[in-house]
């Protein structure tokens, strides 16, 4: 690099090249399951003196540290829906990365090295950091489009499964924010401290500013995803509340119609002397028991019509159908 080639070698040969070569990118892919002697990888590469004790260890969160003539990073990346941490050690002579399983940013970095000509390992490091941010951006945009499609489906027809999908997307947005924000804060602290140093080259300052700007844009995309999930939840809740209000309106109309009828049937169903002695004729029965109930029913329907209750209910149903 520039003009270099990518090749697979053993750890011993990689150690030899790290000792004698300048401007060398060494990428070590560890097994998915941690082994008992995995910590020996750093020793086999001859990096004990250059790397901190936590370098290459599993479970280390995102971080960034500067140690005089070298910097060490734990870079989070999104790999096929999972979060992978890439450990990166950069000096003026070489860049060494360690990660578990495949890492998409390393593949994109190698592809970019064939098109661009980075002048030193630090420039290669910033390319790697940008590729890692790109994985977060792609994940955030993909989830944002999924939320928008799901919100359209909610307005067309609501299903209980949509709430589960929204909850899953909301959790996904929270995870993206959880992994990216501490990493950006750590890198910003290291970059700010280096940029205050008068000996920090202007070209590296430019790369650092571009990385910080890209990080803020990706973080804004993730926050937009979080806001979209909250908006979709609010839309679903408002539509469900509207449907519940329509049900309550129907129950209120039924109550207005049948409550007076229930009172009359209960009243005339009571067995006391006046009803049993004075209201024995069939004409009185039809007049009071049936006629009075029919009159109350017509009065209730007239009141509902005058208060536009039927019209409002019909309009709500029409809007729901549309």
C-alpha positions in Angstrom: 0.0 0.0 0.0 -0.1 2.0 -2.2 0.2 -0.6 -4.9 0.2 -3.5 -2.4 -1.6 -6.8 -2.6 -3.8 -8.7 -0.2 -2.7 -12.2 0.8 -3.3 -14.8 3.5 -0.4 -15.7 5.8 0.3 -17.4 9.1 0.7 -15.6 12.3 4.4 -16.2 12.4 4.9 -14.7 8.9 2.6 -11.8 9.9 4.9 -11.1 12.9 7.9 -11.1 10.7 6.3 -8.6 8.3 5.2 -6.4 11.2 8.8 -6.3 12.4 10.5 -5.3 9.1 7.8 -3.7 6.9 6.3 -0.2 7.0 2.7 0.7 6.0 1.4 -2.8 6.5 -2.3 -3.7 7.2 -2.6 -7.0 9.1 -6.1 -8.3 9.7 -6.6 -11.3 12.1 -10.0 -13.1 12.1 -10.6 -15.0 15.3 -13.0 -17.8 15.8 -16.5 -17.1 16.7 -16.2 -19.0 20.0 -13.4 -17.8 22.3 -10.7 -20.3 22.9 -8.8 -20.8 26.2 -5.4 -19.8 24.6 -6.8 -17.0 22.4 -4.9 -14.3 24.3 -1.7 -15.7 22.8 -2.6 -14.1 19.5 -1.3 -10.8 20.6 1.9 -12.4 21.7 2.3 -14.4 18.5 2.1 -11.1 16.6 4.8 -9.5 18.8 2.5 -6.7 20.0 2.7 -7.1 23.7 4.7 -3.9 24.2 2.5 -1.9 21.8 -1.0 -3.0 22.8 -2.8 -2.5 26.1 -3.8 -5.5 28.2 -7.4 -5.5 26.9 -6.5 -5.6 23.2 -8.0 -8.6 21.5 -10.0 -9.8 24.5 -13.6 -10.7 24.0 -16.4 -8.6 25.6 -14.4 -5.3 25.5 -16.9 -2.4 24.8 -16.3 0.3 22.3 -13.4 2.6 23.3 -10.6 4.7 21.9 -7.2 5.4 23.5 -4.1 7.3 22.5 -0.7 6.1 23.8 2.0 8.5 22.5 3.1 7.0 19.2 0.1 4.7 18.8 -3.7 4.6 19.1 -6.0 1.7 20.0 -9.7 1.4 19.1 -12.5 -1.0 19.6 -14.8 -0.2 16.7 -18.4 -1.5 16.7 -19.8 -2.6 13.4 -23.2 -4.0 12.3 -22.7 -7.4 10.6 -25.9 -9.1 9.3 -28.0 -7.8 12.1 -25.4 -8.5 14.8 -22.9 -6.3 16.5 -19.2 -7.1 16.1 -16.3 -5.3 17.7 -13.2 -4.8 15.7 -10.0 -4.1 17.6 -7.6 -1.8 15.8 -4.0 -0.9 16.7 -2.4 1.9 14.6 1.1 3.2 14.6 3.2 5.1 12.1 4.4 1.8 10.6 1.3 -0.5 10.5 -2.3 -1.1 11.3 -3.4 -4.3 13.0 -7.1 -5.4 13.3 -8.6 -8.3 15.2 -12.2 -9.4 15.1 -14.4 -12.5 15.5 -15.9 -13.9 12.4 -16.2 -11.9 9.1 -16.3 -8.1 9.3 -17.9 -6.2 6.4 -15.9 -3.0 7.0 -12.6 -4.8 6.4 -13.9 -6.2 3.1 -15.0 -2.7 2.1 -11.7 -1.2 3.3 -9.7 -3.6 1.1 -11.9 -2.7 -1.9 -11.3 1.0 -1.3 -7.6 0.5 -1.0 -7.6 -0.7 -4.5 -9.2 2.6 -5.7 -7.6 5.1 -3.3 -4.0 5.7 -2.3 -3.8 6.4 1.5 -0.5 7.9 2.4 0.0 6.2 5.8 -1.6 3.7 8.3 -3.5 6.6 10.0 -5.3 7.4 6.8 -6.1 3.7 6.4 -7.5 3.8 9.9 -9.9 6.6 9.1 -11.1 4.7 6.1 -11.8 1.8 8.4 -13.7 4.0 10.8 -15.8 5.4 8.0 -16.6 1.9 6.7 -17.8 1.0 10.3 -20.0 4.1 10.4 -21.4 3.1 7.0 -22.7 -0.2 8.4 -24.7 1.7 11.1 -26.1 4.1 8.5 -27.2 1.3 6.2 -28.9 -0.5 9.1 -30.6 2.7 10.3 -31.9 3.6 6.8 -33.2 0.0 6.2 -35.0 0.0 9.5 -36.5 3.5 8.9 -37.9 2.3 5.5 -39.4 -0.7 7.3 -41.0 1.5 9.9 -42.6 3.7 7.2 -44.0 0.7 5.3 -45.3 -0.7 8.6 -47.0 2.6 9.4 -48.7 2.6 6.0 -50.0 -0.9 6.7 -51.3 0.2 10.1 -53.5 2.9 8.5 -54.8 0.4 6.0 -55.5 -2.5 8.3 -54.4 -3.0 11.9 -53.2 -6.3 13.2 -51.7 -7.3 16.6 -48.5 -8.5 14.8 -47.7 -4.9 13.8 -47.2 -3.9 17.5 -44.7 -6.7 17.9 -42.8 -5.6 14.8 -42.8 -2.0 16.0 -41.5 -3.0 19.3 -38.7 -5.1 17.6 -37.7 -2.1 15.4 -37.8 0.2 18.4 -35.5 -2.1 20.3 -33.2 -2.3 17.2 -33.0 1.5 17.1 -32.1 1.6 20.8 -29.3 -1.0 20.2 -27.9 1.0 17.3 -27.8 4.1 19.5 -26.4 2.2 22.5 -23.5 0.8 20.5 -22.7 3.9 18.5 -23.0 6.8 20.9 -20.3 5.7 23.5 -17.9 4.9 20.6 -18.4 8.4 19.0 -17.9 10.0 22.4 -14.7 8.1 23.0 -13.3 8.8 19.5 -14.3 12.5 19.8 -12.3 12.8 23.0 -9.2 11.3 21.5 -9.4 13.3 18.3 -10.0 16.5 20.2 -7.0 15.9 22.4 -4.8 15.1 19.3 -6.0 18.2 17.4 -5.0 20.4 20.2 -1.4 19.2 19.6 0.4 21.7 17.3 2.3 18.8 15.7 -0.8 17.1 14.5 -0.7 17.3 10.6 -3.2 19.3 8.8 -4.2 16.4 6.6 -5.0 14.2 9.6 -7.0 17.1 11.1 -9.1 17.1 7.9 -9.7 13.3 8.1 -10.6 13.7 11.8 -13.2 16.5 11.0 -14.7 14.4 8.2 -15.0 11.4 10.5 -16.7 13.5 13.2 -19.1 15.0 10.7 -20.0 11.6 9.3 -20.5 10.3 12.9 -22.9 13.1 13.7 -24.9 12.4 10.5 -25.2 8.6 11.2 -26.2 9.4 14.8 -28.9 11.7 13.4 -30.1 8.9 11.2 -30.5 6.6 14.2 -32.3 9.3 16.2 -34.6 9.7 13.2 -35.3 6.0 13.3 -36.1 6.3 17.0 -38.5 9.2 16.4 -40.2 7.2 13.5 -40.8 4.2 15.8 -42.3 6.5 18.4 -44.5 8.2 15.8 -45.7 4.8 14.5 -46.6 3.7 18.0 -48.5 6.9 18.6 -50.4 6.4 15.3 -51.3 2.9 16.2 -52.5 4.0 19.7 -54.5 6.9 18.3 -56.3 4.6 15.7 -57.1 2.1 18.4 -58.4 4.8 20.7 -60.6 6.1 17.9 -62.0 2.6 17.3 -62.7 2.3 21.0 -64.5 5.6 21.0 -66.7 4.4 18.1 -67.6 1.3 20.1 -68.4 3.4 23.1 -70.6 5.7 21.0 -72.6 2.6 19.7 -73.1 1.4 23.3 -74.3 4.9 24.3 -76.8 4.9 21.5 -78.1 1.5 22.5 -78.3 2.7 26.1 -80.3 5.7 25.1 -82.8 3.5 23.2 -83.2 0.7 25.7 -82.8 2.3 29.1 -86.2 3.9 29.1 -87.7 0.7 27.7 -86.0 -1.2 30.5 -87.4 1.2 33.1 -91.0 0.9 31.7 -90.9 -2.9 31.5 -89.6 -3.1 35.0 -92.1 -0.6 36.3 -95.2 -2.3 34.8 -93.8 -5.7 35.7 -94.1 -4.9 39.4 -96.9 -6.7 41.1 -98.8 -4.1 43.3 -102.5 -3.5 43.9 -103.0 -0.6 41.4 -101.7 -2.6 38.5 -103.5 -5.8 39.3 -106.8 -4.2 40.2 -107.1 -1.1 38.0 -105.3 -2.1 34.8 -107.0 -5.3 33.9 -108.4 -4.4 30.5 -106.6 -5.2 27.2 -107.0 -1.6 26.0 -105.2 -0.2 29.0 -102.4 -2.8 28.5 -101.9 -1.8 24.9 -102.1 1.9 25.7 -99.6 2.0 28.6 -97.5 -1.1 28.3 -97.0 -1.0 24.5 -98.0 2.5 23.4 -95.9 4.2 26.1 -92.8 2.2 25.2 -93.3 2.9 21.5 -93.6 6.6 22.3 -90.5 6.6 24.4 -88.6 4.7 21.6 -89.7 7.3 19.0 -88.7 10.1 21.3 -85.2 8.6 21.9 -84.7 8.2 18.1 -85.8 11.9 17.6 -83.3 13.1 20.2 -80.5 11.1 18.6 -81.4 12.5 15.2 -81.5 16.1 16.5 -78.1 15.7 18.3 -76.5 14.3 15.1 -75.3 11.2 16.9 -76.3 8.9 14.0 -74.6 11.2 11.5 -71.3 11.4 13.5 -71.2 7.7 13.9 -71.8 7.2 10.1 -69.1 9.7 9.3 -66.6 7.9 11.5 -67.4 4.6 9.9 -67.0 6.1 6.5 -63.6 7.6 7.4 -62.5 4.2 8.7 -63.5 2.5 5.5 -61.5 5.0 3.5 
